[in-house]
């Protein structure tokens, strides 16, 4: 089985999404970033407007439009702390 990332997407009010994923893609102020299992630790500021895409095993993907916040990658996985996170409708990708 392929290695997985543990992902937490948290907005100010609530935990929006949590689970295991194969990859996380987010746009930071430094540019678009793809995070795979084993990625070096980092902290990035999310670009505004931005989008976080979480690629799941089996090819499924969930995406959220996010405003403000940070992306943190550690040995434990990926945490996205956003001021707001709104699901993107499936047909837009």
FENZI-V72613 format. One record per helix or strand of 2 or more residues. SS is the DSSP state (H for helix, E for strand). FROM is the first residue (numbers start at 0). TO is the last residue. If there is no record, write none. Layout:
ss/from/to
SS/FROM/TO
SS/FROM/TO
//
This chain:
ss/from/to
E/4/10
E/14/20
E/22/27
E/30/35
E/41/45
E/49/54
H/56/58
E/60/73
E/76/86
H/89/91
//
